[in-house]
């Protein structure tokens, strides 16, 4: 990237040539004003992120040069920004392709999304493996660890799992192609593991069995919802583990979905927490006051809907149901 730097008073000006390469939307802007280099939470921008912002100024075919202005409120801030960002070298690229938390199924889905866009057809399993082995992430792994090799067995298992859960299918030529679920996984922000979990929850049900409470309960098995913090008495071994699943059962949630709340758990209380989150959602959509919902969820009060189910998908309005939440007996947390 060709740059010309200028300092003027408490303002820094960077003239970036149109040969600048940067990621992002190709918007034709002749000038960019940067009034802060801190993410929400006071995390500073990296040098690479700053250079990317600078690269927004000037676009080939629209302007010969672009001007980027970095505002500094005092000489000290000017010196700091000048040394930390303008004159600094961007950090080395680090691939997240092989992050320890990366799901190999996600990598396969992304490969097939790219193949579909490029050629409009699927890819054989061997082609998928070869593509992953030639990736920048694999290159960095081999450079960091002599003799590193991708586990082909793991990739083959991931392919089989994706096919089993209907995210992939084979075409007439024997190549893998994305199903509609697979395209959703590859083109959206949804985790592949979340879609697989939902398939596990719902595949054995008949369409008429899938109500709103069932969908709300099934959603608790997803990766994204699992990451949501929620109050739970982790020491409770009787009352909470029994209370929340029973409330879901009373709302018509079938045993297949209740059992699915146990899958993929990493902590003993996680299944109970999933059931409790589902009940919280049902309470919220029922129109109850927030202070009442908080009391139910934090003091372990029961819902006790007279033993009658009120499935949201049945046409029954939960707002009209008569439960005794306001006068139900307190269920003290057990040890």
FIMAR-735580 format. One line per 4 residues: number of its first residue (from 1); their letters; for each residue y, x, z of C-alpha. Coordinates in Angstrom, 1 decimal. Layout:
REM FIMAR-735580
NUM) a) Y:X:Z ~ ...
REM end
This chain:
REM FIMAR-735580
1) xxxx) 0.0:0.0:0.0 ~ 3.4:1.4:-1.0 ~ 6.1:0.9:1.6 ~ 9.7:1.9:2.2
5) xxxx) 10.9:1.8:5.8 ~ 14.4:1.3:7.0 ~ 15.9:1.0:10.4 ~ 19.2:-0.8:10.9
9) xxxx) 20.6:-1.6:14.3 ~ 18.1:-3.7:16.2 ~ 16.4:-4.9:13.0 ~ 13.6:-3.1:11.1
13) xxxx) 13.2:-3.7:7.4 ~ 10.1:-3.0:5.4 ~ 10.2:-3.0:1.7 ~ 6.7:-3.7:0.4
17) xxxx) 5.8:-3.1:-3.2 ~ 4.1:-5.8:-5.2 ~ 0.9:-3.6:-5.2 ~ 0.4:-4.7:-1.6
21) xxxx) -3.0:-6.1:-1.0 ~ -3.4:-8.6:1.9 ~ -5.6:-11.5:2.8 ~ -4.3:-15.0:2.9
25) xxxx) -2.8:-17.7:0.8 ~ -1.0:-16.4:-2.2 ~ 2.3:-17.9:-1.5 ~ 5.3:-16.6:-3.5
29) xxxx) 7.7:-15.4:-0.8 ~ 10.4:-12.9:-1.5 ~ 11.1:-12.2:2.2 ~ 9.3:-12.6:5.5
33) xxxx) 10.9:-12.6:8.9 ~ 8.6:-11.7:11.8 ~ 10.0:-12.8:15.2 ~ 7.1:-11.9:17.4
37) xxxx) 3.8:-10.0:17.3 ~ 2.0:-11.6:20.2 ~ -0.9:-14.2:20.0 ~ -1.0:-17.1:22.3
41) xxxx) -2.1:-15.8:25.7 ~ 0.1:-12.6:25.3 ~ -2.5:-10.7:23.2 ~ -0.7:-8.3:20.9
45) xxxx) -1.3:-8.3:17.2 ~ -3.2:-5.5:15.8 ~ -1.6:-3.1:13.3 ~ -3.8:-4.6:10.6
49) xxxx) -2.6:-8.1:11.4 ~ 1.0:-6.8:11.2 ~ 0.4:-5.2:7.8 ~ -1.1:-8.5:6.7
53) xxxx) 2.0:-10.4:7.7 ~ 4.1:-7.8:5.9 ~ 2.0:-8.4:2.8 ~ 3.2:-11.9:2.5
57) xxxx) 6.5:-10.6:1.1 ~ 6.5:-10.1:-2.6 ~ 3.9:-11.4:-5.0 ~ 2.9:-10.0:-8.4
61) xxxx) 4.5:-12.1:-11.1 ~ 7.1:-13.6:-8.8 ~ 9.1:-10.6:-7.5 ~ 9.4:-6.9:-8.2
65) xxxx) 9.6:-6.2:-4.4 ~ 9.4:-8.1:-1.2 ~ 11.4:-7.6:2.0 ~ 9.9:-8.1:5.5
69) xxxx) 12.2:-8.2:8.5 ~ 10.8:-7.4:12.0 ~ 13.2:-8.5:14.7 ~ 13.9:-6.3:17.8
73) xxxx) 16.2:-7.5:20.6 ~ 17.1:-4.1:21.9 ~ 16.8:-0.4:21.0 ~ 13.8:0.1:23.2
77) xxxx) 11.9:-2.8:21.6 ~ 13.0:-1.4:18.2 ~ 11.5:2.0:18.9 ~ 8.3:0.4:20.3
81) xxxx) 7.8:-1.8:17.2 ~ 8.7:1.1:14.9 ~ 6.1:3.4:16.4 ~ 3.4:0.9:17.2
85) xxxx) 3.4:-1.1:14.0 ~ 5.6:0.0:11.2 ~ 4.6:3.7:11.2 ~ 1.1:3.1:12.6
89) xxxx) -2.2:3.3:10.6 ~ -4.3:0.1:10.6 ~ -7.4:0.0:12.6 ~ -10.8:0.8:11.0
93) xxxx) -12.5:-2.3:9.6 ~ -15.4:-3.4:11.7 ~ -17.9:-5.9:10.3 ~ -18.8:-8.9:12.4
97) xxxx) -21.8:-9.5:10.1 ~ -24.2:-8.0:12.6 ~ -22.5:-8.9:15.9 ~ -25.1:-9.4:18.6
101) xxxx) -24.1:-13.1:18.8 ~ -24.5:-13.7:15.0 ~ -27.1:-16.2:14.1 ~ -29.1:-14.9:11.1
105) xxxx) -29.4:-18.4:9.8 ~ -25.6:-18.5:9.5 ~ -25.7:-15.3:7.4 ~ -28.2:-16.8:5.0
109) xxxx) -26.2:-20.0:4.7 ~ -23.0:-18.0:3.9 ~ -24.9:-16.0:1.2 ~ -26.1:-19.2:-0.5
113) xxxx) -22.6:-20.8:-0.3 ~ -21.3:-17.7:-2.2 ~ -24.1:-17.8:-4.7 ~ -23.5:-21.5:-5.4
117) xxxx) -19.8:-20.8:-6.0 ~ -20.5:-17.8:-8.2 ~ -23.5:-19.0:-10.3 ~ -24.0:-22.6:-9.4
121) xxxx) -27.7:-22.0:-8.6 ~ -29.9:-20.9:-5.7 ~ -31.3:-17.6:-4.8 ~ -34.8:-16.3:-4.1
125) xxxx) -35.7:-15.1:-0.6 ~ -35.9:-11.5:-1.8 ~ -32.4:-11.8:-3.4 ~ -31.0:-13.1:-0.1
129) xxxx) -32.6:-10.2:1.9 ~ -31.4:-7.6:-0.6 ~ -27.9:-9.0:-0.6 ~ -27.7:-8.8:3.2
133) xxxx) -29.1:-5.3:3.3 ~ -26.4:-4.2:0.9 ~ -23.6:-5.7:2.9 ~ -20.8:-3.8:4.6
137) xxxx) -22.2:-4.8:8.0 ~ -25.6:-3.2:7.1 ~ -23.8:-0.1:5.9 ~ -21.9:0.3:9.2
141) xxxx) -25.1:-0.3:11.1 ~ -27.0:2.4:9.2 ~ -24.1:4.8:9.7 ~ -24.0:4.1:13.4
145) xxxx) -27.7:4.4:13.9 ~ -29.9:6.7:11.9 ~ -33.0:4.9:10.5 ~ -31.6:1.4:11.2
149) xxxx) -33.3:-1.3:9.2 ~ -32.8:-5.0:8.9 ~ -35.7:-7.0:10.2 ~ -37.1:-8.7:7.2
153) xxxx) -39.5:-10.7:9.3 ~ -36.6:-12.2:11.2 ~ -34.8:-13.2:8.0 ~ -38.0:-14.8:6.6
157) xxxx) -38.4:-16.8:9.9 ~ -34.7:-17.9:9.6 ~ -35.3:-19.1:6.1 ~ -38.3:-21.1:7.1
161) xxxx) -36.4:-22.6:10.0 ~ -33.5:-23.7:7.7 ~ -35.9:-25.2:5.3 ~ -37.7:-27.0:8.1
165) xxxx) -34.5:-28.5:9.3 ~ -33.4:-29.6:5.8 ~ -30.5:-27.2:5.4 ~ -32.3:-25.5:2.5
169) xxxx) -34.7:-26.7:-0.2 ~ -36.5:-25.0:-3.1 ~ -35.6:-25.9:-6.6 ~ -38.0:-26.0:-9.6
173) xxxx) -37.7:-22.3:-10.0 ~ -38.7:-21.6:-6.4 ~ -35.2:-20.5:-5.4 ~ -33.5:-21.7:-2.2
177) xxxx) -30.6:-24.1:-2.6 ~ -28.3:-25.7:0.0 ~ -28.8:-29.4:0.9 ~ -25.9:-31.5:1.8
181) xxxx) -26.4:-30.5:5.5 ~ -26.6:-26.9:4.4 ~ -23.3:-27.1:2.5 ~ -21.7:-28.7:5.6
185) xxxx) -22.9:-25.8:7.7 ~ -21.7:-23.2:5.2 ~ -18.3:-24.7:4.2 ~ -17.2:-26.0:7.6
189) xxxx) -16.6:-24.5:11.0 ~ -19.7:-26.1:12.4 ~ -22.3:-23.7:13.8 ~ -25.6:-23.7:12.0
193) xxxx) -27.3:-23.9:15.4 ~ -25.4:-27.1:16.1 ~ -26.6:-28.8:13.0 ~ -30.2:-27.7:13.6
197) xxxx) -30.0:-29.1:17.2 ~ -28.7:-32.4:15.8 ~ -31.5:-32.6:13.3 ~ -34.0:-32.0:16.2
201) xxxx) -32.4:-34.8:18.2 ~ -32.1:-37.5:15.5 ~ -34.8:-36.8:12.9 ~ -37.6:-38.7:14.7
205) xxxx) -35.4:-41.8:15.3 ~ -35.1:-44.9:13.1 ~ -31.6:-45.8:11.7 ~ -31.4:-48.8:13.9
209) xxxx) -32.0:-46.6:17.0 ~ -29.0:-44.5:16.4 ~ -26.1:-46.0:18.4 ~ -22.8:-44.5:19.6
213) xxxx) -24.3:-43.6:23.0 ~ -27.2:-41.8:21.2 ~ -24.8:-39.9:19.0 ~ -22.6:-38.9:22.0
217) xxxx) -25.7:-37.7:23.9 ~ -27.0:-35.8:20.8 ~ -23.6:-34.0:20.4 ~ -24.0:-32.4:23.8
221) xxxx) -26.8:-30.2:22.4 ~ -24.4:-28.4:20.0 ~ -23.2:-24.9:20.4 ~ -19.5:-25.9:20.5
225) xxxx) -19.9:-28.6:23.2 ~ -22.0:-26.3:25.3 ~ -19.1:-23.9:25.5 ~ -16.8:-26.6:27.0
229) xxxx) -16.3:-26.0:30.7 ~ -17.1:-29.0:33.0 ~ -17.6:-29.5:36.7 ~ -21.2:-29.5:37.9
233) xxxx) -22.8:-28.9:41.3 ~ -25.2:-26.1:40.3 ~ -27.0:-26.3:43.7 ~ -27.9:-30.0:43.2
237) xxxx) -31.7:-30.1:42.5 ~ -32.2:-33.9:43.0 ~ -29.3:-36.2:42.7 ~ -27.3:-34.9:39.7
241) xxxx) -30.3:-34.0:37.6 ~ -31.6:-37.6:38.1 ~ -28.4:-39.5:38.0 ~ -26.9:-38.6:34.7
245) xxxx) -30.0:-38.8:32.5 ~ -30.8:-42.2:34.2 ~ -27.3:-43.5:33.2 ~ -27.9:-42.4:29.6
249) xxxx) -31.3:-44.1:29.6 ~ -29.6:-47.2:30.8 ~ -27.3:-47.0:27.8 ~ -30.3:-47.1:25.4
253) xxxx) -30.5:-43.4:24.8 ~ -34.2:-42.8:23.8 ~ -36.5:-40.3:25.4 ~ -36.4:-38.0:22.3
257) xxxx) -32.7:-37.4:22.7 ~ -33.0:-37.0:26.5 ~ -35.7:-34.4:26.0 ~ -33.6:-32.6:23.4
261) xxxx) -31.0:-32.0:26.2 ~ -33.5:-29.6:27.6 ~ -33.8:-27.5:24.4 ~ -32.3:-24.1:24.1
265) xxxx) -31.0:-24.0:27.7 ~ -30.2:-20.6:29.3 ~ -29.5:-21.9:32.8 ~ -31.4:-24.4:34.9
269) xxxx) -28.4:-26.8:35.4 ~ -27.5:-26.8:31.7 ~ -29.5:-29.9:30.8 ~ -28.0:-31.8:33.7
273) xxxx) -24.5:-30.7:32.5 ~ -25.1:-31.9:29.0 ~ -26.1:-35.4:30.3 ~ -23.1:-35.5:32.6
277) xxxx) -20.8:-34.7:29.7 ~ -22.3:-37.5:27.7 ~ -21.7:-39.9:30.6 ~ -18.1:-38.7:30.8
281) xxxx) -17.5:-39.5:27.2 ~ -19.0:-43.0:27.6 ~ -16.8:-43.6:30.6 ~ -13.7:-42.5:28.7
285) xxxx) -14.3:-44.7:25.7 ~ -15.0:-47.7:28.0 ~ -11.3:-47.8:28.9 ~ -11.6:-46.9:32.5
289) xxxx) -8.7:-45.3:34.3 ~ -8.8:-41.5:34.3 ~ -8.6:-41.3:38.1 ~ -11.7:-43.5:38.4
293) xxxx) -13.5:-41.3:35.8 ~ -12.6:-38.2:37.8 ~ -13.9:-39.8:41.0 ~ -17.2:-40.7:39.4
297) xxxx) -17.7:-37.3:37.9 ~ -16.5:-35.1:40.8 ~ -17.8:-37.0:43.8 ~ -21.2:-37.8:42.2
301) xxxx) -20.7:-41.6:42.4 ~ -23.1:-43.7:40.4 ~ -22.2:-46.1:37.6 ~ -24.7:-48.7:38.6
305) xxxx) -24.1:-51.0:35.6 ~ -26.4:-53.7:37.2 ~ -29.4:-52.1:35.4 ~ -28.2:-53.5:32.1
309) xxxx) -27.6:-51.4:29.0 ~ -24.3:-51.6:27.2 ~ -24.8:-49.6:24.0 ~ -21.6:-49.0:22.2
313) xxxx) -23.2:-49.7:18.9 ~ -24.5:-53.1:19.8 ~ -21.1:-54.9:19.7 ~ -20.8:-55.1:23.4
317) xxxx) -17.4:-54.2:24.7 ~ -17.7:-51.8:27.7 ~ -14.3:-52.8:28.8 ~ -15.6:-56.2:29.7
321) xxxx) -18.7:-55.1:31.6 ~ -18.7:-55.7:35.3 ~ -19.8:-52.6:37.2 ~ -19.2:-51.8:40.8
325) xxxx) -17.7:-48.3:40.3 ~ -14.8:-49.2:42.6 ~ -17.1:-50.1:45.5 ~ -20.3:-48.2:44.8
329) xxxx) -21.8:-46.1:47.4 ~ -21.0:-42.4:47.6 ~ -23.8:-40.1:46.5 ~ -23.2:-36.9:48.4
333) xxx) -24.0:-33.6:46.6 ~ -27.3:-32.2:47.8 ~ -28.2:-28.6:48.3
REM end
